[in-house]
Amino acid sequence: MAKKQKAEVAAEEPVMVAPLKKDVRPQFEDKLYELTIGETPITYVLKTRGLLWFDKNVGYEREIKYCQNQKTIFKDEMKGPERLSHVIFRDGMLFVPKEQQTLQTFLAHHPHNGIKFKENNPVKIAEDDIDYLNLEIEALLLAQNTEIDQAEAILRSELGNKVSKMTSKELKRDLLLFARQNPRLFLELATDENISVRNIGIKAVEMGIIKLSPDQRTFLWGTNDRKLITVPFDENPYSALAAYFKTDDGIEVFQTVEKKLK
């Protein structure tokens, strides 16, 4: 009797039902491609044969070509006649509907993808735009809070000696413009710890406190022509001077130069 009750209890336990699997079928979509060669000719014919693509799965290059009557782009997988097809950009654009998966695959593997043409992806473009705008905001905020001496140092790398004749308002204006037009480069210069030291070195040469030889290979004291450093081969002289200012011997020279510039 006890065995019967145990069997009945077991029978009443809930049956676990496996969850339905999600639809994992590939999503096909229309795609638009555009030329990136700096011009938009009426027609541009993309090369469709004699192309190689490195297949990481097999470890060697495979020939690809676009044949409209084939279901693959790999020559070693093609069967029967190979009817080569043209791929033509018109006014710099090429629309490929979702039904033409072989052509979309061919364009994705084409060696000129990203060089002479690219997929016009609105989502990717929006993401890139957001990244750039955030970078621009960061650069403008930093430029707005930059001290005049630092602004001069940053702009000198772009404008040269012209900054010596600019007023503080002109420096501030041009710094903001620079940050807006090239935020990435501005941020690189603004966070370069050597930029201010380089600027002091350049100003010292402009005022004759330090001399730079005509061949730009040697820095000397302006008063007695005592040699300070020899610029290493193939290095920017002011970068070399900034590095020298940070050495044990150069720190005293740097402090003297700073005093004379005030």
Secondary structure, 3 states (H helix, E strand, C coil): CHHHHHHHHHHCCCCCCCCCCCCCCCCCCCEEEEECCCCCCCEEEECCCCEEEEECCCCEEEEECCECCCCCCEHHHCCCCCCECCEEEECCEEEECCCCHHHHHHHHHCCCECCCEEECCHHHHHHHHHHHHHHHHHHHHHHHCCCHHHHHHHHHHHHHHHHHHCCHHHHHHHHHHHHHHCHHHHHHHHCCCCHHHHHHHHHHHHCCCEEECCCCCEEEECCCCCEEEECCCCCCHHHHHHHHHCCHHHHHHHHHHHHHHC
